[in-house]
Amino acid sequence: MGILIIRTMVLYLTVTACIRLLGKRQVGELQSSELVTALLIADLAVIPLQNPSAPLLSGLLPMCVLIVCELLISAGMMKSHRFRQLLCGRPVVVILNGTLQPTQMRRLRMTVEDLTERLRLEGVFDLRQVEFAAVEPSGQLSVMKKPQYEPPDAKTLGIPVTADFATVVVCDGAFCPHSADLCGCTRTQVEKILKKERCGMENAFLMTMDRQGGYLLLRRDEVLGKGTDKKKK
């Protein structure tokens, strides 16, 4: 039993490392070659678990070979556009200038019901609102509405805005230095705000901060709300 547990842990760590080597993009959007690699890795990991007498290398070695092949293929796709199109395909336009493209839909074996369902998932419930739509190589549907159906942006309304974002600087009582660097604050500044709010670092469940000094602090037992560090330079 102990050997089986150890073998399971080794395979788990190996598969996790393989997925990490494939990259973050592969986790959310699998191309055809990446999907095949992921499926084969899963099948190979089962072999040593189903047959405890089989050596671990019978599963680990083929998994390593698959990872090397996938990394080589990824490098080839980055260097050659034709090679990438050969393996992954290209976007297929299914709506152009507000008009359905039946030929392209038949090529994808996509019915009108399939298209309308995917449009609804994108928040579009009327085909007349769509100017352009394409099925990407990953299988996702990209949609562009007609201008009159798009919500107005700040530029259209003539409203001056400043781009800003908030990052997590304290998470579950621990300071997050990488996220703090993104918003240009230091641990000293965070501790100063926490002191002003009479909250110790260990009692802060979550704290976010933006580059303008605005922050949101959540205690472990209650929400303090939003504020601004006026003394921040």
N, C-alpha and C positions, 0 to 999 in steps of 0.2 A: 504493500500500500504506500509506504514511504517513497519507494522508487517511482511509482506512478505519479505521486504528487510533485516530485522534483521534475520529472519529465514534462508534466503539464506546465509547470512554472517556466521551464526553459523555453518551451514552444510558445507560450504566451508572450514572453519577453522578446523572442525572436520575431514573431509576427508583428508585434507592436513596433519594433525597430524597423522592420521592412516597410510598414505603412508610413513611418516617419521619413524614411529615405525616399519614398515616392513623392513626398511633398504635400503641403496643405491643400493644394488645388485638387489633387486626386481624391481626397476624402469627400469633397462636396460635389465635384463634377468629374465623372469618369468618362474618358474617351474609350473607344472600343478596345485598344490594346491594353489600357489600364484596367478595364473591367475584366478582361481575360486573365491578366496577371493576378488580380485580387482573388478571383475565383479559384485559380490554380493554387495559390498560396494557401487558401482555406482548405482545399482538398488535401494538399500535401501535409498540412499540420495534423490532420486527422489520422494519417497512416500510423505514426508511432504511438498514438494514443489507443487506437483500436487493437494494435498488436504490440503488447509490451515487450515481446521477445525481439522485435525488430530494433536494430540500432538507431539511435537518434539521427545519425548522419543520413539515413535513408530518407528523412524528411527535411533536415536542415540543408543538406547540400543542394538538392533541386531548388529549394526556396532561394538560396543565395544566387544560383544561376539565373533564376527568373528575374531577380532584382537587378543583376548586372545587365541582363538583356534589356530590361525596361529603361534603365538609365542610359544605355547606349542608344536606344530608339528615341528617347526624349532629346538627347543631344543631337541626333540626326535631324529630328523635326525642327529644332531651333536653327539649324544651319541651312536646311533645305525646305523651302516653301512647298515645292512639288512633293517631296517625301511626306510632309505633314498632310497635305491634301489627299495623298494616296491612302494613308492609314486612317485619317480622321474624317475625311470628306470636307465639304464646304457648306456654308449656310444656304438654305433653300428658301426662296421668297415665296410665301403663300398668299400674301396680299400686297399688291403694288398699286400705288396711286388710288387707294380705296377700292380696288377691284380684285376679286378672288382670282387665283391662278389655278384652275382645275388641273391642268397638266402637271404642275409641280406637286399638287396634293395627291394625285394618283401615283406619282413617283414615290412619294413617302407612304403610300397606302393610308392616307389620312382622310377621313370623312368630314363632312361639314359639322357633324355632331362633335367629333373629336376636336375640331378647331374652335368651335364655340365654347366647349367645355374649358379648354385651355385659356381662352380669352377671358372667361369669367374668373378664372384663378388669378388673372392679371388685373382684375377689377374693371373689365370692359364687358358690358352687357348688351351692346348694340354694335353690330358690324359696321354700321354707317359712320361710327366714330373713328374707325381705324384707317389711317393713311398708309401704313406700312407694317408688315409683320413677316418675320423670318424664323425658321426653325434652325437653331444653331447646331454645330457638330456635336455638342454635348447633349442635344435633345431638348434643350430649353427653348421657349418661345419668346422672342424679342418683339415688343409692340411699340409703335409710335402712333399716337393719336393725331387726328387732324388739329390744326392750330386752334380752331374755334372751340374745341372740346378740352384743350389743355388748361389747367388752372393758371391764372396769371402769376408771374414771378415778380420779384422785387424790382428788376430792371424795367419790366413793362409798366409797373405802377410808379416808377420814378422814386423809389424809396431807397435811400442810402443804407447799406448794411455792412457789417464787419464780420468776416468769416471767423468763427471761433468754435471750439469744441471743449468738452469736459472729459477728464480722464480720472480713473480711480487712483487716488493717492494713499488711501488707507482701506484695507480689506480685512475684515475679521480681526481687528486689533493689530495688524501688521502693516508697516510702511512699505509702499511699492515704489522703489526708486526709479525704475524704468519708466513707469507711467508719469511719475512726478517730473522727470526730465522733459517729457513731451509738452507739458504745460508750463515749463519754465519755473517751477517752484522747488524749494529745498525742504529737507526734513525740518530744519529750524523754523521755516515759515509755517509749515503744517502744525508743528508743536505749538507755535505761538497762537494759531487760531484755536486749537484744541484747548489751550489754557484759557483763552478768552471765553470759550463756551463752557468752561469748567468740566471738561471731559478728558479723561486720560486716554492715551493711545489704546490701551487694552480694553477700554469700554466703548470704543468707536467700532461699530459694526461695519459701516461703510462711509467713506468720505470721497466725494468727487470735487474737482477743482478745474477751473478754466484759466486761460492766459490773462484774463482781465482781473482775476482775483475773486471772482464769484465762486461760491462753494455750496455744496449740499452735504450736510452731516446727519447721519443716522446713528443714534445710540443703539445699544443692544435692546433697550426696552422701549424706546420712543423715537420719533422723528423730531429733530430740532427745527428743520426748515432751511430755507435758502438765505444767504447773506452775502456780504462783500467785505473783503479785507481791505479797508480803506487805507491802511498804513503800508500796504504792500507797494514796493517801488517797481 
